[in-house]
Amino acid sequence: MSKIEEIEKRVKDLEKRITTLEKQEKTRISKRKGSDSIESQIKEKVSEIGIMHLVILTLKIKSKQSREQIKNKLEEWEKPIGSWFGGGNFKNRLLKKGFVMKDGKNKENEDVFSLTMRGNKSAEKLIEKYELN
């Protein structure tokens, strides 16, 4: 193989790699924009969506959140939460039913939560139901 052929082969390989990286970056950017638009749509429809569903959607947008972070997000969306987190709602409706799981601890040593496979399926159905695309 001559030097020119070797260089041409390397250039083709580099072009393929660059194309792959560009596709990955476009996907990453569109996902980020997608979550921003979902959040704005949720905020617009917050009165139609129950707290349990909002918790699931919050964890779909960003996993590994503490109860406090989830509460803060609901308050940011201007959803009145009352004493929903004070009783056993979170534990009984989400944890025990298999929608949410404990996923470690954060820096403040608080439990953080993520969606299970069942929770992810539920979140996808909620996105369709409330037309959050």
C-alpha positions as CSV (number, residue, x, y, z in Angstrom):
1,M,0.0,0.0,0.0
2,S,1.4,3.3,-1.0
3,K,1.6,6.3,1.3
4,I,-1.1,8.1,-0.6
5,E,-3.5,5.1,-0.3
6,E,-2.7,4.9,3.4
7,I,-3.5,8.5,3.9
8,E,-6.7,8.3,1.9
9,K,-7.8,5.3,4.0
10,R,-7.1,7.3,7.2
11,V,-9.0,10.3,5.9
12,K,-12.1,8.1,5.1
13,D,-11.9,6.6,8.5
14,L,-11.7,10.1,10.1
15,E,-14.7,11.2,8.0
16,K,-16.8,8.3,9.2
17,R,-15.9,9.1,12.8
18,I,-16.7,12.7,12.4
19,T,-20.1,11.9,10.9
20,T,-20.9,9.6,13.8
21,L,-19.9,12.2,16.4
22,E,-22.0,14.8,14.6
23,K,-25.1,12.5,14.6
24,Q,-24.5,11.8,18.4
25,E,-24.3,15.6,19.1
26,K,-27.5,16.3,17.1
27,T,-29.3,13.6,19.1
28,R,-28.0,15.0,22.4
29,I,-29.1,18.5,21.5
30,S,-32.5,17.4,20.3
31,K,-33.1,15.4,23.5
32,R,-32.2,18.4,25.6
33,K,-34.5,20.7,23.6
34,G,-37.2,18.0,23.8
35,S,-37.1,17.9,27.6
36,D,-37.3,21.7,27.7
37,S,-40.4,21.7,25.5
38,I,-41.9,18.9,27.5
39,E,-41.4,20.9,30.7
40,S,-43.0,24.0,29.2
41,Q,-46.0,21.9,28.0
42,I,-46.3,20.3,31.4
43,K,-46.4,23.7,33.0
44,E,-49.2,24.8,30.6
45,K,-51.2,21.6,31.4
46,V,-50.3,21.3,35.1
47,S,-53.9,21.7,36.3
48,E,-54.9,18.7,34.2
49,I,-52.2,16.4,35.5
50,G,-52.3,14.7,38.9
51,I,-49.4,14.9,41.3
52,M,-48.5,11.2,41.0
53,H,-48.3,11.6,37.2
54,L,-46.3,14.8,37.6
55,V,-43.8,13.0,39.9
56,I,-43.4,10.2,37.2
57,L,-42.9,12.9,34.5
58,T,-40.4,14.7,36.7
59,L,-38.3,11.6,37.1
60,K,-38.6,10.9,33.3
61,I,-37.1,14.2,32.5
62,K,-34.3,13.9,35.1
63,S,-33.7,10.8,37.1
64,K,-31.9,10.4,40.5
65,Q,-33.9,13.2,42.3
66,S,-34.6,13.4,46.0
67,R,-38.2,14.0,47.3
68,E,-37.2,17.6,48.0
69,Q,-36.0,18.1,44.4
70,I,-39.2,16.6,43.1
71,K,-41.3,18.8,45.4
72,N,-39.3,21.9,44.2
73,K,-40.0,21.0,40.6
74,L,-43.7,20.6,41.2
75,E,-43.7,24.0,43.0
76,E,-41.8,25.5,40.0
77,W,-44.6,24.2,37.8
78,E,-47.0,25.9,40.2
79,K,-48.7,22.7,41.2
80,P,-50.3,22.8,44.7
81,I,-49.0,19.7,46.5
82,G,-50.6,20.2,49.9
83,S,-49.6,17.3,52.1
84,W,-49.1,14.7,49.3
85,F,-45.5,14.1,50.2
86,G,-46.2,14.1,54.0
87,G,-48.3,11.0,54.1
88,G,-47.6,7.6,52.5
89,N,-48.6,8.6,49.0
90,F,-45.1,8.6,47.6
91,K,-44.2,5.3,49.3
92,N,-47.5,3.5,48.7
93,R,-48.4,4.8,45.2
94,L,-45.0,4.9,43.6
95,L,-42.4,2.8,45.5
96,K,-44.5,-0.1,46.5
97,K,-46.3,-0.3,43.2
98,G,-43.0,-0.5,41.3
99,F,-43.1,2.8,39.4
100,V,-40.1,4.3,41.3
101,M,-37.1,2.8,43.0
102,K,-34.5,4.1,45.4
103,D,-31.3,4.8,43.4
104,G,-28.7,5.7,45.9
105,K,-28.0,8.8,48.0
106,N,-27.1,12.4,47.0
107,K,-24.4,14.6,48.6
108,E,-26.8,15.6,51.4
109,N,-27.3,11.8,52.2
110,E,-30.9,11.9,51.0
111,D,-32.4,9.0,49.1
112,V,-32.7,9.7,45.4
113,F,-35.2,8.0,43.2
114,S,-35.4,6.9,39.6
115,L,-38.1,5.3,37.4
116,T,-38.3,1.6,37.1
117,M,-39.0,0.0,33.7
118,R,-42.7,0.1,34.7
119,G,-42.3,3.7,35.6
120,N,-40.7,4.5,32.2
121,K,-43.5,2.8,30.4
122,S,-46.0,4.8,32.4
123,A,-44.2,8.0,31.7
124,E,-44.3,7.3,27.9
125,K,-48.0,6.7,28.1
126,L,-48.5,9.9,30.1
127,I,-46.5,11.8,27.4
128,E,-48.8,10.4,24.8
129,K,-52.0,11.0,26.9
130,Y,-51.2,14.6,27.6
131,E,-49.7,15.2,24.1
132,L,-46.3,16.4,25.5
133,N,-44.3,15.9,22.3
